[in-house]
Amino acid sequence: MNVILVSSSLAKTRSITLNGWHVSGLALLLFGLILGASFTLQYTLVRFAPEGLGDGVRSFLSKIQSAEQQKQQSYLHSSLDAMAARVGQMQAQMQRLDTLGARLAKLTGMKPEEFRFDQPPAQGGPLVTSPLQEMSVASLDQQLSILTKVVNDRSDKLMALETMLLQNQLSNKMLLSIEPINNGWYSSNFGWRIDPFTGASAMHEGVDYVVPAGTVIHASAGGVVSYSSNHAQYGNMVEIDHGNDIVTRYAHASRLLVKVGQVVRRGEKIAEVGSTGRSTGNHLHFEVRYQGIAQNPVRFLQKAAG
């Protein structure tokens, strides 16, 4: 670009050559001067001479300020409403966790006074202050999001723990843990003995409890009744399947109190003592079988007692 300068005081004209960089620099400089002057004028009018503003200008500035305040208030209210909803959800989750914690404490045998989920924990200690940092709405919302994820994670883990405890508790109830006769004594133990009918050595696949006729027989563990009828050898017999290939037999009963397919609990009455089948007198013949092979019932009961 060529700029020609003409003046009456000059004897001849003078020309100045400007390239692209010169033009761009001058444009930026001019824009900066105009922008600075505008900000300076606005700051001066608003801060130092508000009384000099016209009614129209003051009304325009007031509308802008009011609109900005309304926008900020609307954002603040919407943020507070969202956080209030999040807090309500967390309170509901905490109530569920309190209920779950109380159930877990009961399952593990803890004393109720050791863990009071319905009351805040006792706290204390010396006061150590620290500089407070201003908490913004965005940072508070972020903290709520993190806390919500942590609460959900803890809830899932506690639910898994409760499931495991319930499974263990159910497994314990399915294992032999109580004797089928109260206050009875063994008249014949498990193992080889002289058969009372033949006089020959024979394997005794259970233990015998000598008790009066009509004495109640209890299920040694929970399970499902797989047999409840008369047997040529065992007489009136109840057989219970406890799962895990474990079966118990209660033989020579005078009366049967359960039916096939019935679910019985540990300690439940299933029969009464008698002398039916291959028997020389009133007693209970009690067997434990694992995978169809007779086991010594005393070992199971001693292990449960220990």
C-alpha positions as CSV (number, residue, x, y, z in Angstrom):
1,M,0.0,0.0,0.0
2,N,1.4,3.5,-1.0
3,V,0.3,6.6,1.0
4,I,1.0,10.0,-0.7
5,L,1.3,13.0,1.6
6,V,0.4,16.4,0.0
7,S,1.0,19.7,2.0
8,S,1.1,23.3,1.1
9,S,4.2,23.7,3.2
10,L,6.1,21.1,1.3
11,A,7.7,21.8,-2.0
12,K,6.9,18.3,-3.3
13,T,4.7,15.3,-2.4
14,R,6.0,12.5,-0.1
15,S,4.9,8.9,-0.3
16,I,5.0,6.1,2.4
17,T,4.9,2.4,1.5
18,L,3.0,0.1,3.9
19,N,3.0,-3.6,3.6
20,G,0.6,-6.2,5.1
21,W,2.3,-6.4,8.5
22,H,2.2,-2.6,8.9
23,V,-1.6,-2.5,8.1
24,S,-2.4,-5.3,10.5
25,G,-0.4,-3.7,13.3
26,L,-2.1,-0.4,12.8
27,A,-5.5,-2.1,12.8
28,L,-4.8,-4.0,16.1
29,L,-3.4,-0.8,17.7
30,L,-6.5,1.1,16.7
31,F,-8.8,-1.6,18.0
32,G,-6.9,-1.8,21.3
33,L,-7.2,2.0,21.7
34,I,-10.9,2.0,21.1
35,L,-11.5,-1.0,23.4
36,G,-9.4,0.6,26.2
37,A,-11.2,3.9,25.8
38,S,-14.6,2.2,26.0
39,F,-13.7,0.3,29.2
40,T,-12.2,3.3,30.8
41,L,-15.3,5.4,30.0
42,Q,-17.7,2.8,31.3
43,Y,-15.7,2.3,34.5
44,T,-15.5,6.1,35.0
45,L,-19.2,6.6,34.4
46,V,-20.3,3.8,36.6
47,R,-17.8,4.0,39.5
48,F,-17.1,7.7,39.8
49,A,-19.9,9.6,38.3
50,P,-23.2,7.6,38.7
51,E,-25.0,10.8,39.3
52,G,-24.0,12.1,35.9
53,L,-25.6,9.2,34.0
54,G,-28.9,9.8,32.3
55,D,-32.1,8.1,33.3
56,G,-32.0,5.9,30.2
57,V,-28.4,4.8,30.8
58,R,-29.1,4.0,34.5
59,S,-32.3,2.1,33.5
60,F,-30.4,0.1,30.9
61,L,-27.6,-0.8,33.3
62,S,-30.1,-1.7,36.1
63,K,-31.9,-4.1,33.7
64,I,-28.6,-5.8,32.8
65,Q,-27.6,-6.1,36.4
66,S,-31.1,-7.4,37.4
67,A,-31.1,-10.0,34.6
68,E,-27.7,-11.2,35.6
69,Q,-28.8,-11.5,39.3
70,Q,-31.9,-13.4,38.3
71,K,-29.8,-15.8,36.1
72,Q,-27.5,-16.5,39.0
73,Q,-30.4,-17.0,41.4
74,S,-32.1,-19.4,39.0
75,Y,-28.9,-21.4,38.6
76,L,-28.4,-21.4,42.4
77,H,-32.0,-22.6,43.1
78,S,-31.8,-25.3,40.4
79,S,-28.5,-26.5,41.8
80,L,-29.8,-26.5,45.4
81,D,-33.0,-28.4,44.3
82,A,-30.8,-31.1,42.5
83,M,-28.6,-31.4,45.6
84,A,-31.6,-31.6,47.9
85,A,-32.9,-34.5,45.8
86,R,-29.5,-36.2,46.0
87,V,-29.4,-35.7,49.8
88,G,-32.9,-37.3,50.1
89,Q,-31.8,-40.3,48.1
90,M,-28.7,-40.7,50.3
91,Q,-30.8,-40.5,53.4
92,A,-33.0,-43.3,52.1
93,Q,-29.9,-45.3,51.3
94,M,-28.5,-44.7,54.7
95,Q,-31.7,-46.0,56.3
96,R,-31.4,-49.2,54.3
97,L,-27.8,-49.5,55.3
98,D,-28.8,-49.1,59.0
99,T,-31.4,-51.9,58.6
100,L,-28.9,-54.1,56.8
101,G,-26.2,-53.4,59.5
102,A,-28.6,-54.4,62.2
103,R,-29.4,-57.6,60.4
104,L,-25.7,-58.4,60.0
105,A,-25.0,-57.7,63.6
106,K,-27.7,-60.1,64.6
107,L,-26.4,-62.8,62.2
108,T,-22.9,-62.5,63.6
109,G,-24.1,-62.7,67.2
110,M,-23.0,-59.2,68.2
111,K,-24.6,-57.6,71.2
112,P,-27.2,-54.9,70.3
113,E,-25.5,-52.3,72.5
114,E,-22.2,-52.7,70.7
115,F,-23.5,-51.4,67.4
116,R,-26.4,-49.0,67.6
117,F,-27.2,-48.2,64.0
118,D,-30.2,-46.0,65.0
119,Q,-27.9,-43.5,66.8
120,P,-24.8,-41.5,65.7
121,P,-21.5,-42.9,66.9
122,A,-19.8,-41.3,69.9
123,Q,-17.1,-38.9,68.9
124,G,-14.6,-36.5,70.6
125,G,-11.1,-35.2,70.8
126,P,-9.1,-32.0,71.0
127,L,-10.1,-29.1,68.6
128,V,-7.6,-28.6,65.8
129,T,-8.7,-25.9,63.4
130,S,-7.6,-25.4,59.8
131,P,-8.1,-22.6,57.2
132,L,-11.6,-22.9,55.7
133,Q,-11.8,-23.2,52.0
134,E,-14.8,-21.8,50.2
135,M,-17.0,-24.6,48.9
136,S,-18.6,-23.9,45.5
137,V,-21.8,-25.4,44.2
138,A,-19.9,-27.4,41.6
139,S,-17.4,-28.8,44.1
140,L,-20.2,-29.6,46.5
141,D,-22.1,-31.5,43.8
142,Q,-18.9,-33.3,42.9
143,Q,-18.5,-34.4,46.5
144,L,-22.1,-35.6,46.7
145,S,-21.5,-37.7,43.5
146,I,-18.4,-39.3,45.0
147,L,-20.2,-40.0,48.3
148,T,-23.2,-41.5,46.5
149,K,-20.9,-43.9,44.6
150,V,-19.2,-44.9,47.9
151,V,-22.6,-45.5,49.6
152,N,-23.8,-47.7,46.7
153,D,-20.5,-49.6,46.8
154,R,-20.8,-50.2,50.5
155,S,-24.4,-51.3,50.2
156,D,-23.5,-53.9,47.5
157,K,-20.7,-55.3,49.6
158,L,-22.8,-55.5,52.7
159,M,-25.6,-57.3,50.8
160,A,-23.0,-59.8,49.5
161,L,-21.7,-60.3,53.1
162,E,-25.3,-60.9,54.3
163,T,-25.8,-63.5,51.6
164,M,-22.6,-65.3,52.7
165,L,-23.6,-65.2,56.3
166,L,-27.1,-66.5,55.5
167,Q,-25.6,-69.3,53.4
168,N,-23.2,-70.3,56.2
169,Q,-26.0,-70.2,58.8
170,L,-28.2,-72.4,56.5
171,S,-25.2,-74.8,56.0
172,N,-24.7,-75.0,59.8
173,K,-28.4,-75.9,60.3
174,M,-28.1,-78.6,57.7
175,L,-25.2,-80.2,59.5
176,L,-25.6,-82.7,62.3
177,S,-25.5,-80.8,65.5
178,I,-27.9,-82.2,68.1
179,E,-28.5,-85.7,69.3
180,P,-31.9,-87.2,68.3
181,I,-32.7,-88.3,71.8
182,N,-32.7,-86.2,74.9
183,N,-31.0,-87.8,78.0
184,G,-30.4,-91.1,76.3
185,W,-27.4,-93.4,76.5
186,Y,-25.7,-95.7,74.0
187,S,-26.4,-99.4,74.4
188,S,-24.5,-100.3,71.4
189,N,-21.9,-98.2,69.6
190,F,-20.8,-98.0,66.0
191,G,-18.6,-100.8,64.7
192,W,-18.2,-104.6,64.9
193,R,-20.1,-106.4,67.5
194,I,-21.8,-109.8,68.3
195,D,-25.2,-109.8,66.6
196,P,-27.9,-110.3,69.2
197,F,-29.9,-112.6,66.9
198,T,-27.2,-114.8,65.3
199,G,-24.4,-114.5,67.8
200,A,-21.9,-114.0,65.0
201,S,-19.7,-111.0,64.5
202,A,-21.5,-108.3,62.5
203,M,-21.1,-104.7,61.6
204,H,-23.3,-102.3,63.5
205,E,-23.7,-99.3,61.2
206,G,-25.1,-96.9,63.8
207,V,-25.6,-96.2,67.5
208,D,-28.5,-97.4,69.7
209,Y,-30.2,-95.2,72.3
210,V,-32.0,-97.2,75.0
211,V,-35.0,-95.1,76.1
212,P,-38.6,-95.9,77.1
213,A,-41.2,-96.5,74.4
214,G,-42.9,-93.3,73.1
215,T,-39.8,-91.1,73.7
216,V,-39.7,-88.3,71.1
217,I,-37.1,-88.6,68.3
218,H,-35.8,-85.3,67.0
219,A,-34.2,-84.5,63.7
220,S,-30.5,-84.1,64.2
221,A,-30.3,-81.4,61.4
222,G,-32.6,-79.8,58.9
223,G,-33.4,-81.5,55.7
224,V,-36.1,-83.2,53.5
225,V,-37.7,-86.5,54.5
226,S,-36.8,-89.1,51.9
227,Y,-38.3,-92.2,53.6
228,S,-41.0,-92.6,56.2
229,S,-42.5,-96.1,56.3
230,N,-42.0,-99.6,57.5
231,H,-38.8,-101.5,56.6
232,A,-38.1,-105.2,57.0
233,Q,-34.9,-104.7,58.9
234,Y,-35.3,-101.2,60.4
235,G,-39.0,-101.4,61.2
236,N,-40.7,-98.0,61.2
237,M,-38.0,-95.7,59.9
238,V,-37.5,-92.1,59.0
239,E,-34.7,-91.1,56.6
240,I,-33.8,-87.5,56.1
241,D,-31.7,-86.1,53.3
242,H,-29.6,-83.1,54.5
243,G,-27.9,-82.4,51.2
244,N,-24.2,-82.7,50.4
245,D,-24.6,-86.5,50.2
246,I,-25.4,-86.7,54.0
247,V,-28.4,-88.9,55.1
248,T,-29.6,-89.8,58.6
249,R,-31.8,-92.8,59.6
250,Y,-34.0,-93.2,62.6
251,A,-35.2,-96.8,63.0
252,H,-37.4,-99.1,65.1
253,A,-39.9,-96.3,65.9
254,S,-43.3,-97.0,67.2
255,R,-44.9,-94.0,65.5
256,L,-43.9,-91.9,62.5
257,L,-44.7,-88.1,62.6
258,V,-43.5,-87.0,59.2
259,K,-44.2,-87.8,55.6
260,V,-42.0,-88.2,52.5
261,G,-41.1,-84.8,50.9
262,Q,-41.7,-82.9,54.1
263,V,-39.1,-80.3,55.1
264,V,-38.0,-80.6,58.7
265,R,-36.0,-78.3,60.9
266,R,-33.2,-79.2,63.3
267,G,-34.7,-80.4,66.5
268,E,-38.2,-81.0,65.0
269,K,-40.2,-84.1,66.3
270,I,-40.1,-86.8,63.6
271,A,-41.1,-90.0,65.4
272,E,-41.4,-91.8,68.7
273,V,-39.3,-94.7,70.1
274,G,-40.5,-98.3,69.8
275,S,-39.3,-101.8,69.0
276,T,-40.3,-102.5,65.5
277,G,-38.4,-104.4,62.8
278,R,-35.2,-106.4,63.8
279,S,-35.1,-105.2,67.4
280,T,-34.9,-106.8,70.9
281,G,-36.5,-104.0,72.8
282,N,-37.4,-100.3,72.9
283,H,-34.6,-98.2,71.5
284,L,-33.6,-95.8,68.7
285,H,-31.1,-97.0,66.0
286,F,-29.5,-93.9,64.6
287,E,-27.4,-93.9,61.5
288,V,-25.4,-91.3,59.5
289,R,-24.5,-92.1,55.9
290,Y,-22.2,-90.1,53.6
291,Q,-22.4,-91.0,49.9
292,G,-24.2,-94.2,50.9
293,I,-21.5,-95.4,53.3
294,A,-22.3,-95.7,57.0
295,Q,-20.3,-93.3,59.3
296,N,-19.9,-93.1,63.0
297,P,-22.6,-90.7,64.2
298,V,-20.6,-89.9,67.4
299,R,-17.9,-88.3,65.4
300,F,-20.3,-85.9,63.7
301,L,-22.0,-85.0,67.0
302,Q,-18.7,-84.4,68.8
303,K,-17.5,-82.2,66.0
304,A,-20.7,-80.2,66.1
305,A,-20.4,-79.8,69.9
306,G,-16.8,-78.7,69.6
